[in-house]
Amino acid sequence: MAVRPHQRRPRRLTEGLVKKTDKTKGTVTLAHGAMNGMPPMTMAYKVKDLALLDKLKVGQKIRFATDPADGGMTVMRIESVN
């Protein structure tokens, strides 16, 4: 049975460091290691749900998953790292 695009699961969790949040743009800037074929970098990602930004603070270590449907440019899930 084929997986439909709306049924795709987010990619595995990647560790990152919150550098900036921007509620106006709906983005979070993360520094992260290599993931999904990309080298380590710092870049801004869109967030699926703006409420995710309320849970984040600059300097916070997190694990996050991106949406494979848009090439991994949207954060779908965030977990805090203790």
C-alpha positions in Angstrom: 0.0 0.0 0.0 1.4 3.4 -1.0 1.9 6.1 1.6 0.0 9.2 0.6 1.8 12.6 1.2 -0.5 13.6 4.0 0.3 10.2 5.8 4.0 10.7 5.8 5.7 10.7 9.2 8.1 13.4 10.2 11.7 12.6 9.9 13.7 11.3 12.8 14.7 13.7 15.6 17.8 15.8 15.2 19.5 17.7 18.0 19.7 21.4 17.6 20.3 24.7 19.5 17.7 27.5 19.3 19.4 30.7 18.1 16.3 32.9 17.4 12.5 32.7 17.2 10.4 35.0 15.1 6.6 34.9 15.7 6.0 37.4 12.9 7.6 35.2 10.3 6.7 32.0 12.0 10.3 30.7 12.1 12.9 29.3 14.4 16.6 29.6 13.7 18.4 26.4 14.7 22.1 25.4 14.7 22.2 21.7 14.1 24.6 18.9 13.1 24.4 16.9 9.8 20.9 15.8 9.0 19.0 14.5 6.0 22.0 14.7 3.7 22.8 18.3 4.8 26.0 19.4 6.5 26.0 21.0 9.9 24.6 24.5 9.7 22.5 27.3 11.2 19.3 28.1 9.4 15.8 29.4 9.8 12.9 26.9 9.6 9.2 27.5 9.3 7.1 26.0 12.1 3.9 24.1 11.4 2.3 25.4 14.6 3.1 28.9 15.9 2.4 27.6 19.5 5.7 25.7 19.2 7.6 29.0 19.3 6.1 29.7 22.8 7.9 26.7 24.2 11.4 27.8 22.9 14.1 30.0 24.4 17.3 31.2 22.8 20.1 28.9 23.9 17.8 26.0 24.5 18.9 22.5 23.4 16.2 20.6 21.5 15.4 17.6 19.4 13.3 18.4 16.3 11.7 16.7 13.3 11.0 18.3 9.9 8.3 17.6 7.3 9.6 15.5 4.5 6.8 16.8 2.2 8.4 20.2 1.8 12.0 19.0 1.7 12.5 19.3 5.5 12.0 23.1 5.6 9.2 23.0 8.2 9.6 21.9 11.9 6.8 19.6 12.8 7.8 18.4 16.2 10.1 19.7 19.0 11.2 18.0 22.2 13.3 19.7 24.9 16.7 18.1 25.8 17.4 18.1 29.5 
